[in-house]
Amino acid sequence: MKKKKQSKRQSLTPQAALSARSAAAAELQKAGASEASSADSSSLPPSFFLQKAESLLNAFPPDFALALKFLKRGVSVHPSDVSLLVRTAEMLSEEGQLEEAKQLLQRAIEVEPDRNPEKFFYLAQIEEGRESLELFRRAVTLLETALQSLNASIADAEVRDKQACHSGQKEKPKKENAKKTEKHQLKTKTSQKNAGSFLDRRYSQTKRQRREKLSHEIRRI
């Protein structure tokens, strides 16, 4: 009977097994963090830091602190990479570090002032009043430009496809144009998603402010 009890104690419960797997994953993540913080990280491309951060965020359990550490290290290595600046600012904003997020977004706008409306949407959520509205307008203008560019690319692809059909070289131009169109569509969908998220937040804030004002008026009565 004693031997049976001992064997039961030695077997891992599902919760213990999950904890063990999480601990093992944490060790691997720490090993990756030491890799990113090493002197050789200066030779790593921006995509390395972005992919590492996303893998940590998608892990179970997600490691937000380590993901942010990767992104910050990426920004220190590539201080002018817009994708890294915007993604790091997004995470900082979610963590409540608004001033640091604001600085990174402003730097991203300086590097790329006439492209990618995403950074304008994020900064508009941090700023207030007239400055926020102005940033939102700039983002919408860039989004409209992206939509016009997409429509022009689609029209151009159709013309080239017809020309290739007549010249007997249909297949290759069709594939190239399809790739360009798909790339434009992906960028536009991302910008539209961020625009929708921004509008939802602004609406929620306005609704909450009106409710608080009404509650205050009722108390006065």
SVG drawing of the C-alpha trace seen along z (x, -y; Angstrom):
<svg xmlns="http://www.w3.org/2000/svg" viewBox="-33 -72 62 74">
<polyline fill="none" stroke="black" stroke-width="0.4" points="0.0,0.0 2.8,-2.4 4.4,-1.8 1.1,-2.7 0.9,-5.9 4.4,-6.8 3.7,-6.2 0.7,-8.5 2.8,-11.2 5.4,-10.9 2.9,-11.2 2.3,-14.8 -1.2,-16.3 -2.3,-18.1 -1.8,-21.4 1.7,-20.5 2.6,-19.3 1.3,-22.6 3.4,-24.5 6.5,-22.5 5.9,-23.3 5.4,-27.0 8.7,-26.9 10.5,-25.3 9.1,-27.9 10.2,-30.6 13.7,-29.3 13.8,-29.3 12.4,-32.8 15.1,-34.0 17.7,-32.4 16.3,-34.3 16.4,-37.5 20.1,-37.1 20.7,-36.5 19.0,-39.8 20.9,-41.7 24.3,-40.4 26.8,-42.5 26.0,-40.5 22.4,-41.8 23.5,-44.8 23.7,-42.5 20.1,-41.3 17.5,-42.7 14.3,-44.5 12.2,-41.5 14.1,-39.4 12.9,-41.6 9.4,-41.9 9.0,-38.2 10.4,-37.3 8.1,-39.8 5.0,-38.4 6.0,-34.8 6.2,-35.8 2.8,-37.5 1.2,-34.5 2.8,-32.0 1.0,-30.5 1.2,-32.3 2.1,-35.4 5.2,-37.3 4.5,-41.0 7.5,-42.2 10.0,-40.1 8.2,-41.0 8.6,-44.7 12.2,-44.1 12.8,-42.6 11.1,-45.5 13.1,-48.1 16.3,-46.4 15.3,-46.4 14.6,-50.1 18.0,-50.7 19.6,-48.8 17.4,-50.2 16.3,-53.7 14.9,-54.7 12.8,-51.6 9.2,-52.7 7.7,-49.2 9.7,-48.7 9.0,-52.3 5.2,-51.9 4.9,-48.4 7.0,-49.3 4.9,-52.5 1.7,-50.4 2.9,-48.1 4.1,-51.0 0.7,-52.7 -1.0,-49.5 1.2,-49.4 0.3,-53.0 3.8,-54.4 2.2,-57.1 5.1,-59.6 7.6,-57.1 5.1,-55.9 4.5,-59.4 8.2,-60.0 8.6,-56.9 5.6,-57.8 6.8,-61.3 10.2,-59.9 8.4,-57.5 6.5,-60.5 9.8,-62.4 11.3,-59.4 8.2,-58.7 5.9,-61.8 3.9,-61.0 3.3,-57.3 1.6,-54.7 -1.4,-56.3 -1.1,-53.8 1.4,-55.9 -0.9,-58.9 -3.9,-56.9 -1.9,-55.7 -0.5,-59.2 -4.0,-60.6 -5.2,-58.3 -2.5,-59.6 -2.9,-63.3 -6.0,-65.3 -8.1,-68.0 -7.2,-69.8 -3.9,-68.0 -5.6,-64.7 -8.2,-65.7 -5.4,-67.1 -3.5,-63.8 -6.7,-62.0 -7.3,-64.1 -3.7,-63.5 -4.3,-59.7 -7.5,-59.8 -5.8,-61.8 -3.1,-59.1 -5.7,-56.4 -7.6,-58.0 -4.4,-58.3 -3.7,-54.6 -7.1,-53.7 -6.6,-55.8 -3.3,-54.1 -4.9,-50.7 -7.6,-51.5 -5.0,-52.8 -2.9,-49.7 -5.9,-47.5 -6.8,-49.4 -3.1,-49.3 -3.0,-45.5 -6.1,-45.0 -4.6,-47.0 -1.4,-45.1 -3.3,-41.8 -5.1,-42.7 -1.9,-43.7 -0.2,-40.5 -3.1,-38.5 -2.7,-40.0 1.1,-39.6 1.0,-36.0 2.8,-36.6 -0.2,-36.5 0.9,-34.3 4.0,-36.2 2.6,-39.8 -0.6,-38.5 1.3,-36.9 3.4,-40.1 0.4,-42.3 -1.5,-40.1 1.3,-40.3 1.4,-44.1 -2.4,-44.3 -2.4,-41.9 0.3,-44.0 -1.6,-47.2 -4.8,-45.5 -3.1,-44.3 -1.7,-47.8 -5.1,-49.4 -7.0,-46.8 -4.5,-47.4 -5.1,-51.1 -8.8,-50.7 -8.8,-48.5 -6.8,-51.0 -9.1,-53.8 -12.1,-51.8 -10.4,-51.1 -9.6,-54.7 -13.2,-55.8 -14.6,-53.2 -12.3,-54.5 -13.1,-58.1 -16.9,-57.3 -16.5,-55.3 -14.6,-58.2 -17.2,-60.7 -20.1,-58.5 -18.4,-58.0 -17.8,-61.8 -21.4,-62.6 -22.6,-60.0 -20.3,-61.4 -21.5,-64.9 -25.1,-63.9 -24.4,-62.1 -22.8,-65.2 -25.8,-67.3 -28.2,-64.9 -26.1,-65.1 -26.4,-68.9 -30.2,-68.7"/>
</svg>
